[in-house]
Amino acid sequence: MSSWASQRRILYGGTIVVILLVIAGYFFFKSSYKAPTCFDGIMNGNEQGVDCGGSCQRLCQSAFLEPIVAWTSVEQLATGSYNAAAYIINPNNEGEAYDVPYHFVLFDAQGEQITDIPGTVHIPPHRNTLAFLGPISVGKRIPYKAFFEFTGAPNWQKSADTLSPLSIMEKKYAEDKFGSSLLVTIKNTNVKPIKKMSVFVALSDAGGNVIGFSKTVVDGIVGLSSIQAPFTWPTNRNGKVVSIEVLPVAE
């Protein structure tokens, strides 16, 4: 009989110990457990990489395509002053990258370097854009060509195209003895206002060669209304402009 009583005491005691261990383990887990985040430096949750992919805003490097530089050009503004631009194609429908570092290198006709200038560019989702730099002072030297190169990898973020309601309504290009000008009419087809944005333009000739480019900034467009973005150049292109591309980019 006493043996059975001892066994019961051992059984009850063991059960109590197990319960206490479970309770202690629960509170320890609760106090020490940290839910997966996109900033903890660990690949956890539904991430596809360390703090990227899945529910994280930042895309993994393997999830995007590299931006493509279609052309690079340099254009004179005045004696000793030039603009430089590179046309960037973003093949990612939902990939956006801010402050992507780059540099422009300008060369003269003999291939001698004139200057090397760094900058950053915003690559919007599902849109092409210009990396635009200017005015660049070169003194008495004359740039003949420009070299463009990214100096760092884009930090891609998931994003939708906020400028999809925009519609380019009209492009009025004119030339006279003083130079040339362009007036672009842009309409917001949505009731929601669009905030401040940069507007780039590229002018091409019949052969598809870029013969001019520029940038202006507009404060925004209220819903269901239009604005006009003006551009001017000190150059008359003698009727060679046959194509005008307008590239709006949200600020």
Legacy VTK file of the C-alpha trace (Angstrom):
# vtk DataFile Version 3.0
C-alpha trace
ASCII
DATASET POLYDATA
POINTS 251 float
0.000 0.000 0.000
2.730 2.413 0.966
4.504 1.591 -2.276
1.416 2.611 -4.291
1.110 5.852 -2.275
4.751 6.654 -3.028
4.220 6.042 -6.717
1.198 8.364 -6.681
3.200 11.079 -4.970
5.972 10.694 -7.547
3.435 10.764 -10.400
1.694 13.850 -9.048
4.980 15.546 -8.344
6.276 14.778 -11.825
3.088 16.110 -13.375
3.379 19.341 -11.410
7.029 19.723 -12.442
6.107 19.230 -16.122
3.311 21.802 -15.835
5.646 24.285 -14.148
8.278 23.720 -16.854
5.695 24.287 -19.596
4.484 27.493 -17.930
8.065 28.719 -17.437
8.923 27.849 -21.027
5.869 29.728 -22.294
6.758 32.916 -20.412
10.419 32.645 -21.436
9.436 32.231 -25.083
6.970 35.114 -24.853
9.543 37.437 -23.291
12.418 36.503 -25.612
10.590 35.941 -28.930
10.755 38.727 -31.457
8.454 38.613 -34.459
10.228 38.614 -37.826
10.775 42.091 -39.259
12.285 43.463 -42.433
15.057 45.187 -40.475
16.487 42.503 -38.163
19.330 41.305 -40.409
17.967 37.755 -40.430
16.232 35.773 -43.171
12.966 34.831 -41.429
9.200 35.009 -41.871
8.259 34.807 -45.547
11.370 36.667 -46.732
13.115 35.498 -49.890
16.454 36.864 -48.690
17.848 38.746 -45.700
15.286 41.518 -45.030
14.019 41.455 -48.607
11.258 39.878 -50.675
8.024 38.393 -49.381
6.148 40.975 -47.316
9.193 43.268 -47.086
9.148 46.541 -48.990
12.711 46.107 -50.207
13.144 43.769 -53.151
15.909 41.191 -53.202
18.689 41.737 -55.696
17.627 38.579 -57.532
14.081 39.925 -57.979
14.883 42.827 -60.311
16.419 43.449 -63.697
19.327 45.840 -64.131
18.493 49.309 -65.496
19.595 49.862 -69.081
21.432 52.975 -70.258
20.190 53.581 -73.815
22.209 56.697 -74.637
24.402 59.402 -73.139
24.664 62.941 -74.482
26.095 66.370 -73.733
24.550 69.664 -74.875
25.843 73.235 -74.812
23.886 75.882 -72.909
26.284 78.779 -73.326
30.009 79.341 -73.739
31.712 77.108 -71.170
28.417 75.713 -69.829
26.870 72.330 -70.694
24.191 69.848 -69.645
24.721 66.084 -69.617
22.071 63.378 -69.703
21.757 59.597 -69.832
18.545 57.818 -70.843
17.708 55.074 -68.338
15.265 52.257 -69.082
13.699 50.569 -66.053
12.452 47.072 -67.014
10.925 46.511 -63.550
7.166 47.064 -63.380
7.078 47.391 -59.589
10.684 48.271 -58.815
11.639 51.814 -57.771
15.054 53.049 -56.669
15.912 56.397 -55.077
19.280 58.155 -55.031
21.113 55.687 -57.267
24.707 56.991 -57.469
26.420 57.624 -60.793
29.039 59.804 -62.434
29.411 61.621 -65.733
32.833 61.959 -67.343
33.206 64.551 -70.129
35.897 64.202 -72.798
37.163 66.567 -75.486
37.619 65.672 -79.160
41.111 64.280 -78.445
39.768 61.906 -75.793
41.221 63.907 -72.904
39.110 64.008 -69.752
37.635 67.407 -68.938
35.731 66.676 -65.736
34.241 63.867 -63.654
31.048 64.774 -61.785
29.011 62.529 -59.428
25.244 62.601 -58.989
22.214 60.541 -58.023
19.080 59.591 -59.948
15.575 58.458 -59.017
14.475 55.488 -61.148
10.646 55.343 -61.051
8.645 52.097 -61.363
7.711 51.046 -64.905
9.026 54.329 -66.343
12.078 55.478 -68.223
13.894 58.595 -67.075
16.949 60.777 -67.545
19.942 61.080 -65.277
20.313 64.824 -65.788
23.230 66.953 -64.676
23.819 70.614 -65.318
24.827 73.261 -65.808
28.415 71.971 -65.922
31.153 74.562 -66.139
34.083 73.504 -68.357
35.889 76.807 -68.852
37.393 77.165 -72.331
37.360 73.441 -73.073
34.735 71.911 -75.381
33.139 68.556 -74.467
32.871 66.177 -77.392
31.277 63.182 -75.677
30.046 62.072 -72.259
30.513 58.802 -70.416
27.909 57.667 -67.857
28.241 54.902 -65.281
26.378 53.788 -62.154
28.736 53.786 -59.174
26.480 51.798 -56.853
23.728 49.192 -57.081
20.116 50.436 -56.930
18.286 49.806 -53.657
15.018 48.605 -55.171
11.700 49.093 -53.385
8.240 47.798 -54.224
6.174 50.632 -55.651
3.313 51.315 -58.025
3.399 53.952 -60.752
1.765 57.007 -59.166
1.834 58.922 -62.462
-0.278 56.484 -64.479
-3.213 59.001 -64.618
-1.043 61.471 -66.559
-1.698 62.063 -70.237
0.498 64.114 -72.597
-2.037 66.223 -74.471
0.101 68.491 -76.634
3.751 69.198 -77.542
4.291 72.601 -79.196
7.818 72.927 -80.522
9.008 76.126 -82.205
12.247 77.582 -83.553
13.345 81.128 -84.293
16.579 83.089 -84.690
17.075 83.166 -80.914
16.817 79.408 -80.350
14.014 76.912 -79.787
11.226 76.260 -77.309
8.787 73.559 -76.301
5.495 73.798 -74.426
4.149 70.482 -73.144
0.543 70.198 -71.933
0.084 67.470 -69.319
-3.324 66.404 -68.003
-4.219 64.626 -64.789
-7.096 62.307 -65.738
-7.799 61.349 -62.111
-9.708 63.275 -59.426
-6.790 62.818 -57.030
-4.114 65.547 -57.261
-0.592 64.699 -58.365
2.242 66.191 -56.350
5.431 67.891 -57.466
7.273 66.196 -60.307
10.191 66.567 -62.687
9.513 66.535 -66.408
12.298 65.529 -68.790
12.173 65.816 -72.579
14.346 64.343 -75.326
14.362 65.636 -78.919
15.329 63.305 -81.772
15.962 63.673 -85.501
14.731 61.496 -88.367
17.506 58.973 -87.709
16.528 58.539 -84.074
19.565 60.489 -82.853
19.089 62.597 -79.716
19.763 66.237 -80.601
18.425 67.948 -77.477
17.162 67.357 -73.965
16.089 69.330 -70.924
14.369 69.268 -67.551
11.786 71.363 -65.732
9.942 70.978 -62.425
6.187 71.484 -61.930
4.564 71.929 -58.529
1.792 69.439 -59.242
-1.545 69.030 -61.001
-4.915 69.125 -59.282
-7.493 66.494 -60.199
-8.994 66.540 -63.693
-6.936 69.522 -64.826
-3.919 70.349 -66.982
-0.649 72.240 -66.655
1.941 73.442 -69.173
5.626 72.618 -68.785
7.915 75.053 -70.677
11.390 74.329 -72.100
13.819 76.623 -73.927
17.170 76.168 -75.677
19.637 78.683 -77.112
19.961 76.415 -80.155
18.033 76.453 -83.444
17.982 72.912 -84.834
16.950 73.933 -88.353
13.814 71.792 -88.491
15.601 68.540 -87.642
13.369 67.678 -84.668
10.871 64.998 -85.699
10.240 63.230 -82.375
9.735 64.490 -78.810
9.597 62.170 -75.813
8.212 63.453 -72.517
9.287 61.693 -69.303
7.470 62.766 -66.094
8.947 61.523 -62.813
7.460 62.007 -59.342
9.683 63.916 -56.929
LINES 1 252
251 0 1 2 3 4 5 6 7 8 9 10 11 12 13 14 15 16 17 18 19 20 21 22 23 24 25 26 27 28 29 30 31 32 33 34 35 36 37 38 39 40 41 42 43 44 45 46 47 48 49 50 51 52 53 54 55 56 57 58 59 60 61 62 63 64 65 66 67 68 69 70 71 72 73 74 75 76 77 78 79 80 81 82 83 84 85 86 87 88 89 90 91 92 93 94 95 96 97 98 99 100 101 102 103 104 105 106 107 108 109 110 111 112 113 114 115 116 117 118 119 120 121 122 123 124 125 126 127 128 129 130 131 132 133 134 135 136 137 138 139 140 141 142 143 144 145 146 147 148 149 150 151 152 153 154 155 156 157 158 159 160 161 162 163 164 165 166 167 168 169 170 171 172 173 174 175 176 177 178 179 180 181 182 183 184 185 186 187 188 189 190 191 192 193 194 195 196 197 198 199 200 201 202 203 204 205 206 207 208 209 210 211 212 213 214 215 216 217 218 219 220 221 222 223 224 225 226 227 228 229 230 231 232 233 234 235 236 237 238 239 240 241 242 243 244 245 246 247 248 249 250
